[in-house]
């Protein structure tokens, strides 16, 4: 798994690399952690890996058409829910469920990224639970939450939980220096 764009979180990266090498990517993940820990970056990398055109090697390749579209936020098989800052309603989950049964447009998988998943009320989470249990094999779900404990235990039991840690300042500086070598230290700061 190519997780070079995710700063810090070395134990989590090792865990993901071992698991994906052994059995591939799961159909559902809960990505939790404090603000700035890389939840959205990891969600983007996992989504790109799920729609990557390349087979074999470290996914995502970040160079194929699928990965470029995923990075640009224009891949038709990656659907974002709850990125408007409002709570995710049961109606949104039902619409997502209806959409999940429509086959992917371009990729082999269809990926749903639920921002602020902890804002789903119990009814929305129960609707989501049905989809996690009985959804189509090509559908994958990435639930982003500040705290995975805010989700029902039944939902959590159907997902793999990946808890991200804040990136230490020294690691952050090294990462930014390697990623943006043309910028001055003040600009990176």
C-alpha positions as CSV (number, residue, x, y, z in Angstrom):
1,X,0.0,0.0,0.0
2,X,1.4,3.4,-1.0
3,X,0.9,5.6,2.0
4,X,3.8,8.0,1.5
5,X,1.4,11.0,1.4
6,X,0.2,10.3,4.9
7,X,2.4,12.0,7.5
8,X,3.2,10.3,10.7
9,X,1.2,7.3,11.9
10,X,3.9,4.7,11.2
11,X,2.3,1.9,13.2
12,X,-1.0,2.4,11.4
13,X,0.8,2.4,8.0
14,X,2.6,-0.9,8.8
15,X,-0.7,-2.4,9.9
16,X,-2.5,-1.4,6.7
17,X,0.4,-2.6,4.5
18,X,0.4,-6.0,6.2
19,X,-3.3,-6.4,6.1
20,X,-3.7,-5.3,2.5
21,X,-0.8,-7.5,1.3
22,X,-2.4,-10.5,3.0
23,X,-6.1,-10.1,2.0
24,X,-6.6,-6.8,0.2
25,X,-8.7,-3.8,1.2
26,X,-11.8,-4.2,3.4
27,X,-15.3,-3.1,2.4
28,X,-15.6,-0.7,5.3
29,X,-13.3,1.4,7.5
30,X,-13.9,3.8,10.3
31,X,-11.1,6.5,10.2
32,X,-10.9,8.3,13.5
33,X,-8.7,10.7,15.2
34,X,-8.3,14.4,16.2
35,X,-8.3,17.2,13.7
36,X,-5.1,17.3,11.7
37,X,-4.3,13.7,12.2
38,X,-4.7,12.8,8.5
39,X,-8.1,11.1,8.4
40,X,-9.1,12.8,5.2
41,X,-5.7,12.2,3.6
42,X,-6.0,8.5,4.4
43,X,-9.6,8.4,3.2
44,X,-8.4,9.9,-0.1
45,X,-5.6,7.4,-0.4
46,X,-7.8,4.4,0.4
47,X,-10.4,5.7,-2.1
48,X,-7.8,6.1,-4.8
49,X,-6.5,2.5,-4.1
50,X,-10.0,1.2,-4.4
51,X,-10.5,2.8,-7.9
52,X,-6.9,2.5,-9.1
53,X,-6.6,1.1,-12.7
54,X,-3.3,-0.6,-12.0
55,X,-3.4,-4.2,-10.7
56,X,-0.5,-5.4,-8.6
57,X,2.2,-3.4,-6.9
58,X,1.6,-0.8,-4.3
59,X,-1.8,0.8,-4.5
60,X,-2.7,3.6,-5.2
61,X,-0.2,4.1,-8.0
62,X,-1.1,7.8,-8.0
63,X,-0.4,8.0,-11.8
64,X,-3.2,6.2,-13.6
65,X,-6.4,7.9,-14.7
66,X,-8.4,6.5,-11.8
67,X,-5.9,7.8,-9.2
68,X,-5.6,11.2,-10.9
69,X,-9.4,11.6,-11.0
70,X,-9.6,10.5,-7.3
71,X,-7.0,13.1,-6.3
72,X,-8.8,15.8,-8.3
73,X,-12.1,15.0,-6.6
74,X,-13.8,14.2,-10.0
75,X,-13.9,10.4,-10.0
76,X,-17.5,9.3,-10.7
77,X,-17.2,6.2,-8.5
78,X,-16.2,8.1,-5.4
79,X,-19.2,9.7,-3.6
80,X,-18.9,12.1,-0.7
81,X,-21.7,12.4,1.9
82,X,-21.8,14.8,4.8
83,X,-19.1,17.2,3.6
84,X,-21.5,20.2,3.9
85,X,-20.9,20.4,7.6
86,X,-24.5,19.3,8.5
87,X,-25.5,16.1,10.3
88,X,-25.9,13.1,8.0
89,X,-29.6,12.3,7.9
90,X,-31.4,9.0,7.4
91,X,-32.7,10.3,4.1
92,X,-29.1,10.8,2.9
93,X,-28.2,7.2,4.0
94,X,-31.2,5.9,2.2
95,X,-30.2,7.8,-1.0
96,X,-26.7,6.4,-0.6
97,X,-28.1,2.9,-0.2
98,X,-30.1,3.3,-3.5
99,X,-27.0,4.6,-5.3
100,X,-24.9,1.8,-4.0
101,X,-26.9,-0.7,-6.0
102,X,-26.1,1.1,-9.3
103,X,-22.9,-0.5,-10.7
104,X,-19.7,1.6,-10.8
105,X,-19.2,3.8,-13.9
106,X,-15.5,3.4,-14.5
107,X,-13.8,1.5,-11.7
108,X,-14.3,-2.0,-10.3
109,X,-15.4,-0.6,-7.0
110,X,-17.6,2.3,-5.9
111,X,-16.4,4.2,-2.8
112,X,-18.6,6.2,-0.3
113,X,-16.8,8.6,2.0
114,X,-19.0,9.7,4.9
115,X,-17.5,12.9,6.5
116,X,-18.4,13.4,10.1
117,X,-20.0,10.0,10.4
118,X,-20.5,10.5,14.1
119,X,-23.2,13.0,13.3
120,X,-25.5,10.2,12.1
121,X,-28.4,9.7,14.5
122,X,-29.4,6.1,15.5
123,X,-31.9,5.8,12.6
124,X,-29.3,6.8,10.0
125,X,-26.7,4.5,11.6
126,X,-29.2,1.6,11.5
127,X,-29.9,2.3,7.8
128,X,-26.1,2.3,7.3
129,X,-25.8,-0.9,9.1
130,X,-28.1,-2.7,6.7
131,X,-26.0,-1.4,3.8
132,X,-22.7,-2.5,5.5
133,X,-24.2,-6.0,6.1
134,X,-26.0,-6.6,2.8
135,X,-24.5,-4.1,0.4
136,X,-23.1,-5.1,-3.0
137,X,-19.6,-6.6,-3.1
138,X,-18.3,-3.7,-5.2
139,X,-19.3,-1.0,-2.7
140,X,-16.8,0.2,-0.1
141,X,-17.4,2.6,2.8
142,X,-15.0,5.0,4.5
143,X,-16.6,6.5,7.6
144,X,-14.6,9.5,8.9
145,X,-15.2,10.4,12.6
146,X,-13.5,12.5,15.2
147,X,-14.2,9.6,17.6
148,X,-15.2,6.2,16.4
149,X,-16.9,5.6,19.8
150,X,-19.6,8.0,18.6
151,X,-20.9,5.3,16.3
152,X,-23.2,2.4,17.3
153,X,-21.3,-0.8,18.4
154,X,-23.2,-2.7,15.7
155,X,-21.8,-0.3,13.0
156,X,-18.3,-0.5,14.4
157,X,-18.4,-4.3,14.5
158,X,-19.0,-4.3,10.7
159,X,-16.0,-2.0,9.9
160,X,-12.3,-2.1,10.5
161,X,-11.3,0.8,12.8
162,X,-8.2,2.8,12.0
163,X,-7.4,5.3,14.6
164,X,-4.9,8.0,13.6
165,X,-2.7,9.9,16.0
166,X,-1.7,13.6,15.8
167,X,1.5,14.0,13.8
168,X,4.5,15.2,16.0
169,X,5.8,18.6,15.0
170,X,9.2,17.3,14.0
171,X,7.7,14.6,11.7
172,X,5.4,17.2,10.2
173,X,8.3,19.5,9.4
174,X,10.3,16.6,7.8
175,X,7.3,15.6,5.8
176,X,6.6,19.1,4.5
177,X,10.3,19.6,3.6
178,X,10.3,16.4,1.6
179,X,7.0,17.1,-0.1
180,X,7.6,20.8,-0.9
181,X,11.4,21.2,-1.4
182,X,11.0,24.4,-3.4
183,X,9.3,26.3,-0.6
184,X,11.1,28.2,2.0
185,X,11.0,27.2,5.7
186,X,8.8,30.1,6.4
187,X,6.3,29.1,3.7
188,X,6.2,25.5,5.0
189,X,5.8,26.7,8.5
